[in-house]
Amino acid sequence: MKSIEITNEAARKYKDGYPKLGVKDFVAPYQGNDGELIKLVVRNQFVAYAYLAKQRNSDGWILTTEDKFIDDNFFRKLFTMAQIKRSSFYYSEETNVFRFFNGVGDGLGGLTIDYYAGYYVFTFDNKGLYQHRKTLYDAFETAIKDCKGIYEKLQFNVQKDALKNRQVKGETAPNTLEVKQNGVKFLVYLNSEIGNFDLDKRELLADLKSKYSAEKIVFSGFSRNGAVGASAMVGGAFKTTNVDLTVKASERLKKQFLANNIDPEKQEIRTMDVQGYLDYAFNHHIEFDVTFLDPPVFVRSKKRTFNLSKDYPALIEAAVKATKDGGLLILTVNSASLSLRKLKEQLNEVFAENNSSFEIVQTYHSPQDFATLKQYRQSDYFKALILKVQR
């Protein structure tokens, strides 16, 4: 293992817990290879072990600041601790899907693992860590005994699409796997489209179901897998309006309703631009008791491009106009690039321009299973607000 001399400032940063490796911290240039394990030192004194990975705005990740072997046993302990932290989820009668391992929050940047009713999905963010997949899978199987099967998802470019999502070990999951979250049934398709499930909204969706849906008309913008619409209807909503750009999302939503014994024909399901629909609703005096916006970071439609950082205020303005006086506006942010403070600044501007006001009913951050690292604020990327709209 090669020893790399780093600056004193970098040494302090890594010892204080910052997990992201930066080659600018090296005293002398060193390229290395993806996945290479290196020892970081200051004047030959050990600072940390790290691995190199040059994808997704990263040069790699710190593995540990303890002078120990990086082997199967090192990773086995990480997985064992992750399972202990999430032990309560294994006994839940209401939920059998959750985030088992959350990157730097659980000690290994570049890897997340999701649990789907006995099946585990490994998501690799970079090619560097993927070089160590055999060691990781062996360590995982030693640590975790309840595993039915392992799937993997690659977030970096590969030559063959078949390698992007695939089963790697154990049993093959059913083509349609029924799971549940907060007592609501969901359909997932591990053999064809891994990653269509938003686990980070579990606590928000639980409250939507139990506190905010009964006898309400609920709008779901960017409906995706139908989590909002299904949760609202199970919670007693009168009706939902669900809008997404893709036909695939609309078809998935219909199946989602049927899985929960809800007639999709009695719900409004639109395949169109979300802002376009909200503008239409305002112009035709359509208002909602609860307006739920769950936008992606970036999406392009035929008429417009949506970028979360710059276009959210306009979308929020359209949502405010379509929300009843005294109704609720629920907003999510699925990116570290837009802070909660910045979002609140945008809200103040939007509501002031529309001669209206709001009261924050509840604030959400990453749920318990999405372990975060305080020294790396990007690990707590999820935020949500429930607002009471006053016009």
C-alpha positions as CSV (number, residue, x, y, z in Angstrom):
1,M,0.0,0.0,0.0
2,K,1.4,3.4,-1.0
3,S,1.9,6.1,1.6
4,I,0.8,9.5,0.4
5,E,2.1,12.7,2.2
6,I,-0.7,15.2,2.9
7,T,-0.7,18.7,4.4
8,N,-1.1,19.4,8.1
9,E,-4.4,21.1,7.4
10,A,-5.7,18.1,5.5
11,A,-4.6,15.8,8.4
12,R,-6.7,17.9,10.9
13,K,-9.7,17.8,8.5
14,Y,-9.6,14.0,8.2
15,K,-9.0,13.4,11.9
16,D,-12.0,15.6,12.7
17,G,-14.1,13.3,10.6
18,Y,-14.4,14.8,7.2
19,P,-14.8,11.8,4.9
20,K,-14.2,13.0,1.3
21,L,-10.7,12.5,-0.1
22,G,-9.2,15.4,-2.1
23,V,-6.0,15.0,-4.2
24,K,-5.4,18.7,-3.6
25,D,-4.5,17.7,-0.1
26,F,-1.6,15.7,-1.4
27,V,1.9,17.3,-1.0
28,A,3.0,15.9,-4.3
29,P,0.7,14.9,-7.3
30,Y,-0.3,11.3,-7.4
31,Q,-2.8,9.9,-9.9
32,G,-3.1,6.2,-8.8
33,N,-5.8,3.8,-10.0
34,D,-9.5,3.6,-9.3
35,G,-10.0,1.5,-6.2
36,E,-6.4,1.7,-5.0
37,L,-6.0,1.7,-1.2
38,I,-3.6,4.3,0.1
39,K,-2.2,5.4,3.4
40,L,-2.3,9.1,4.2
41,V,0.6,10.3,6.3
42,V,2.2,13.5,7.7
43,R,6.0,13.2,8.1
44,N,5.6,9.4,8.0
45,Q,3.0,9.5,10.8
46,F,-0.2,7.7,10.0
47,V,-3.3,9.8,9.5
48,A,-5.9,7.6,7.7
49,Y,-6.5,4.9,5.1
50,A,-8.5,5.8,2.0
51,Y,-9.5,4.5,-1.4
52,L,-9.2,6.4,-4.7
53,A,-12.3,6.9,-6.9
54,K,-12.6,9.5,-9.6
55,Q,-16.3,9.7,-10.2
56,R,-19.2,11.9,-9.1
57,N,-17.2,14.9,-8.0
58,S,-15.0,12.9,-5.8
59,D,-11.3,11.8,-5.6
60,G,-12.2,9.0,-3.2
61,W,-13.2,8.4,0.4
62,I,-11.6,8.0,3.8
63,L,-12.0,4.5,5.2
64,T,-10.7,5.0,8.7
65,T,-8.4,7.1,10.9
66,E,-7.5,4.1,12.9
67,D,-4.4,2.2,12.0
68,K,-6.0,-1.2,11.2
69,F,-6.1,-3.7,8.4
70,I,-8.5,-3.0,5.6
71,D,-9.8,-6.5,5.0
72,D,-13.0,-8.6,5.1
73,N,-13.2,-8.2,8.9
74,F,-13.1,-4.4,8.6
75,F,-16.1,-4.4,6.3
76,R,-17.9,-7.1,8.2
77,K,-17.8,-4.9,11.3
78,L,-19.3,-2.0,9.4
79,F,-22.2,-4.2,8.2
80,T,-22.8,-5.7,11.6
81,M,-23.0,-2.2,13.2
82,A,-25.4,-1.1,10.5
83,Q,-27.7,-4.0,11.2
84,I,-27.6,-3.4,15.0
85,K,-28.5,0.3,14.4
86,R,-31.5,-0.7,12.4
87,S,-32.6,-3.8,14.4
88,S,-36.0,-2.3,15.2
89,F,-36.9,-2.2,11.5
90,Y,-36.6,-6.0,11.2
91,Y,-39.4,-6.4,13.7
92,S,-41.8,-3.8,12.3
93,E,-45.2,-5.2,11.1
94,E,-45.9,-2.0,9.2
95,T,-42.6,-1.6,7.2
96,N,-40.3,-4.1,5.5
97,V,-38.3,-1.7,3.3
98,F,-35.6,0.6,4.6
99,R,-32.0,1.9,4.1
100,F,-29.7,-0.7,5.6
101,F,-26.4,1.1,4.9
102,N,-26.1,4.8,4.1
103,G,-22.6,5.7,2.8
104,V,-20.5,7.9,5.0
105,G,-23.1,7.8,7.7
106,D,-22.3,4.2,8.2
107,G,-18.6,4.5,7.5
108,L,-18.1,3.9,3.8
109,G,-18.6,6.6,1.3
110,G,-19.7,5.4,-2.2
111,L,-22.0,2.6,-1.1
112,T,-25.6,2.4,-0.1
113,I,-27.6,-0.8,0.6
114,D,-31.4,-0.9,0.7
115,Y,-33.5,-3.7,2.2
116,Y,-36.6,-5.0,0.4
117,A,-38.3,-7.7,2.4
118,G,-35.2,-9.9,2.7
119,Y,-33.5,-8.8,-0.5
120,Y,-30.5,-6.4,-0.3
121,V,-29.7,-3.9,-3.1
122,F,-26.1,-2.6,-3.2
123,T,-25.7,0.7,-5.0
124,F,-22.2,1.6,-6.0
125,D,-21.5,5.3,-6.7
126,N,-18.1,4.9,-8.2
127,K,-15.9,2.4,-10.1
128,G,-13.2,2.5,-7.4
129,L,-15.2,0.9,-4.6
130,Y,-16.8,-1.5,-7.2
131,Q,-13.3,-3.0,-7.6
132,H,-13.7,-4.3,-4.1
133,R,-17.1,-5.8,-4.6
134,K,-16.1,-9.5,-3.9
135,T,-14.5,-8.5,-0.6
136,L,-17.7,-6.5,0.3
137,Y,-20.1,-9.3,-0.7
138,D,-18.1,-11.9,1.2
139,A,-18.0,-9.7,4.3
140,F,-21.7,-9.0,4.0
141,E,-22.6,-12.6,3.8
142,T,-20.5,-13.4,6.9
143,A,-22.2,-10.6,8.9
144,I,-25.8,-10.8,7.7
145,K,-27.6,-14.1,7.9
146,D,-31.1,-13.3,6.8
147,C,-30.3,-12.4,3.2
148,K,-32.5,-14.0,0.6
149,G,-30.6,-12.4,-2.3
150,I,-28.3,-9.6,-3.4
151,Y,-28.8,-7.2,-6.2
152,E,-26.5,-4.4,-7.4
153,K,-27.0,-1.1,-9.0
154,L,-24.2,0.9,-10.6
155,Q,-24.3,4.7,-10.6
156,F,-21.3,5.1,-12.9
157,N,-20.9,4.6,-16.6
158,V,-20.5,1.0,-17.8
159,Q,-20.3,-0.3,-21.4
160,K,-23.1,-2.8,-21.1
161,D,-26.6,-1.7,-19.9
162,A,-27.1,-5.2,-18.5
163,L,-24.5,-4.5,-15.8
164,K,-26.3,-1.4,-14.5
165,N,-28.9,-3.4,-12.5
166,R,-28.5,-7.1,-11.9
167,Q,-28.8,-9.9,-9.4
168,V,-25.5,-11.2,-8.1
169,K,-26.2,-13.7,-5.3
170,G,-28.9,-15.8,-3.7
171,E,-32.5,-16.2,-4.7
172,T,-34.1,-14.3,-7.6
173,A,-36.8,-12.0,-6.3
174,P,-40.4,-12.3,-7.8
175,N,-40.7,-10.1,-10.9
176,T,-43.3,-8.1,-8.9
177,L,-42.3,-8.0,-5.2
178,E,-44.9,-6.7,-2.9
179,V,-43.5,-4.8,0.1
180,K,-45.0,-2.4,2.7
181,Q,-44.2,0.9,4.2
182,N,-46.3,2.4,7.0
183,G,-48.9,-0.3,6.3
184,V,-49.2,0.8,2.7
185,K,-48.4,-1.8,0.0
186,F,-45.9,-1.1,-2.7
187,L,-44.8,-2.9,-5.8
188,V,-41.1,-3.1,-6.6
189,Y,-39.4,-4.6,-9.6
190,L,-35.8,-5.7,-8.6
191,N,-35.3,-7.7,-11.8
192,S,-36.1,-4.8,-14.2
193,E,-35.9,-1.4,-12.6
194,I,-34.0,-1.2,-9.3
195,G,-34.3,2.1,-7.5
196,N,-37.9,3.3,-8.2
197,F,-38.7,3.6,-4.5
198,D,-38.1,6.6,-2.3
199,L,-37.2,5.3,1.1
200,D,-36.2,8.6,2.6
201,K,-39.8,9.9,2.7
202,R,-41.0,7.2,5.1
203,E,-41.7,9.5,8.1
204,L,-43.3,12.2,5.9
205,L,-45.5,9.7,4.2
206,A,-46.5,8.2,7.6
207,D,-47.7,11.6,8.7
208,L,-49.5,12.3,5.4
209,K,-51.4,9.0,5.9
210,S,-52.2,9.4,9.6
211,K,-52.6,13.2,10.1
212,Y,-53.2,15.1,6.9
213,S,-55.2,13.1,4.4
214,A,-58.5,12.2,6.0
215,E,-61.5,13.6,4.0
216,K,-59.1,15.8,1.9
217,I,-58.5,16.3,-1.8
218,V,-54.8,15.7,-2.3
219,F,-52.5,16.8,-5.2
220,S,-49.3,14.8,-5.9
221,G,-46.8,16.5,-8.2
222,F,-44.1,14.3,-9.7
223,S,-46.0,11.2,-8.5
224,R,-43.3,8.7,-9.5
225,N,-44.1,5.4,-7.9
226,G,-47.4,6.5,-6.4
227,A,-46.3,6.7,-2.8
228,V,-48.0,10.0,-2.1
229,G,-51.3,9.1,-3.8
230,A,-51.5,5.6,-2.2
231,S,-50.6,6.9,1.3
232,A,-53.2,9.6,1.1
233,M,-56.0,7.3,0.0
234,V,-55.2,4.7,2.6
235,G,-55.2,7.6,5.1
236,G,-58.8,8.4,4.1
237,A,-58.5,11.0,1.4
238,F,-61.6,11.8,-0.7
239,K,-59.6,11.8,-3.9
240,T,-56.1,12.3,-5.3
241,T,-54.8,14.1,-8.4
242,N,-51.5,12.6,-9.5
243,V,-49.3,14.3,-12.1
244,D,-46.1,13.0,-13.7
245,L,-44.3,13.5,-17.0
246,T,-44.0,9.8,-17.9
247,V,-46.5,7.3,-19.1
248,K,-44.5,4.7,-17.1
249,A,-45.1,6.5,-13.9
250,S,-48.9,6.7,-14.6
251,E,-49.1,3.0,-15.3
252,R,-47.1,2.2,-12.2
253,L,-49.4,4.4,-10.1
254,K,-52.5,2.5,-11.3
255,K,-50.9,-0.8,-10.2
256,Q,-50.0,0.9,-6.9
257,F,-53.6,1.9,-6.2
258,L,-54.9,-1.6,-7.1
259,A,-52.4,-3.2,-4.7
260,N,-54.1,-1.2,-1.9
261,N,-57.7,-2.0,-3.1
262,I,-58.1,1.5,-4.5
263,D,-59.9,1.9,-7.8
264,P,-57.6,4.0,-10.0
265,E,-60.5,5.0,-12.2
266,K,-61.8,7.1,-9.3
267,Q,-58.5,9.0,-9.0
268,E,-57.2,11.6,-11.4
269,I,-54.0,10.5,-13.1
270,R,-52.4,12.9,-15.6
271,T,-49.3,12.5,-17.8
272,M,-48.1,16.0,-18.2
273,D,-45.9,18.8,-16.9
274,V,-46.6,19.5,-13.2
275,Q,-46.3,23.3,-13.4
276,G,-48.5,23.3,-16.5
277,Y,-51.2,21.4,-14.6
278,L,-51.0,23.7,-11.6
279,D,-51.4,26.7,-13.9
280,Y,-54.4,25.0,-15.5
281,A,-55.9,24.3,-12.0
282,F,-55.6,28.0,-11.0
283,N,-57.1,29.2,-14.3
284,H,-60.1,26.8,-13.8
285,H,-60.5,27.6,-10.1
286,I,-59.5,24.1,-9.0
287,E,-58.1,24.1,-5.4
288,F,-56.6,21.3,-3.2
289,D,-56.7,20.8,0.5
290,V,-53.2,19.3,0.4
291,T,-50.7,20.1,-2.3
292,F,-47.6,17.8,-2.3
293,L,-44.6,18.7,-4.4
294,D,-41.8,16.1,-4.7
295,P,-39.6,17.4,-7.5
296,P,-36.4,15.7,-8.9
297,V,-33.2,17.7,-9.1
298,F,-33.5,18.0,-12.8
299,V,-36.1,17.0,-15.4
300,R,-36.9,18.1,-19.0
301,S,-40.3,18.1,-20.7
302,K,-41.3,19.2,-24.2
303,K,-42.3,22.6,-22.9
304,R,-39.8,23.4,-20.2
305,T,-36.8,22.3,-18.2
306,F,-37.0,22.1,-14.4
307,N,-33.8,22.7,-12.3
308,L,-34.4,22.4,-8.6
309,S,-32.0,25.1,-7.6
310,K,-33.4,27.9,-9.8
311,D,-36.9,26.8,-10.8
312,Y,-38.4,25.7,-7.5
313,P,-39.8,29.2,-6.6
314,A,-41.9,29.4,-9.7
315,L,-43.3,25.9,-9.1
316,I,-44.1,26.8,-5.5
317,E,-45.9,29.9,-6.6
318,A,-48.1,27.9,-8.9
319,A,-48.7,25.4,-6.0
320,V,-49.7,28.2,-3.6
321,K,-52.3,29.5,-6.0
322,A,-53.8,26.0,-6.3
323,T,-53.9,25.4,-2.6
324,K,-57.0,26.4,-0.5
325,D,-56.8,29.1,2.1
326,G,-55.9,27.2,5.2
327,G,-54.7,24.2,3.2
328,L,-51.4,22.5,3.4
329,L,-48.5,22.7,1.0
330,I,-45.9,20.0,1.4
331,L,-42.5,20.5,-0.2
332,T,-39.5,18.1,-0.4
333,V,-35.9,18.7,-1.3
334,N,-33.9,15.7,-2.5
335,S,-30.5,17.4,-2.9
336,A,-27.8,18.9,-0.7
337,S,-27.5,21.7,-3.2
338,L,-30.6,23.5,-1.8
339,S,-30.4,24.1,1.9
340,L,-33.3,24.4,4.2
341,R,-32.3,28.0,4.9
342,K,-32.3,28.9,1.2
343,L,-35.6,27.2,0.7
344,K,-37.2,29.3,3.5
345,E,-35.8,32.4,1.9
346,Q,-37.4,31.4,-1.4
347,L,-40.7,30.8,0.4
348,N,-40.6,34.2,2.0
349,E,-40.2,35.9,-1.4
350,V,-42.8,33.8,-3.1
351,F,-45.5,34.3,-0.4
352,A,-44.7,38.1,-0.1
353,E,-45.1,38.5,-3.9
354,N,-48.5,36.8,-3.7
355,N,-49.7,38.8,-0.7
356,S,-50.1,35.6,1.3
357,S,-48.3,34.0,4.3
358,F,-47.5,30.6,5.7
359,E,-47.0,28.8,8.9
360,I,-44.5,25.9,9.2
361,V,-46.4,23.0,10.6
362,Q,-43.5,20.5,10.6
363,T,-39.9,20.0,9.3
364,Y,-38.3,16.8,8.2
365,H,-34.8,15.6,7.7
366,S,-33.3,12.3,6.7
367,P,-35.0,9.5,8.7
368,Q,-33.4,7.3,11.3
369,D,-32.2,4.6,8.8
370,F,-30.5,7.3,6.6
371,A,-27.5,7.7,8.9
372,T,-25.7,11.0,8.4
373,L,-22.4,12.5,9.3
374,K,-22.4,15.9,10.9
375,Q,-18.9,16.6,9.4
376,Y,-20.3,16.2,5.9
377,R,-23.5,18.1,5.6
378,Q,-24.2,16.6,2.1
379,S,-25.0,13.3,3.8
380,D,-28.2,14.9,5.2
381,Y,-29.6,15.8,1.7
382,F,-33.3,15.2,2.4
383,K,-35.5,17.9,3.8
384,A,-39.2,18.5,3.7
385,L,-41.6,21.2,5.0
386,I,-45.3,21.1,5.7
387,L,-46.8,24.6,5.4
388,K,-50.2,25.9,6.3
389,V,-51.1,28.4,3.6
390,Q,-52.9,31.6,4.6
391,R,-54.2,33.9,1.8
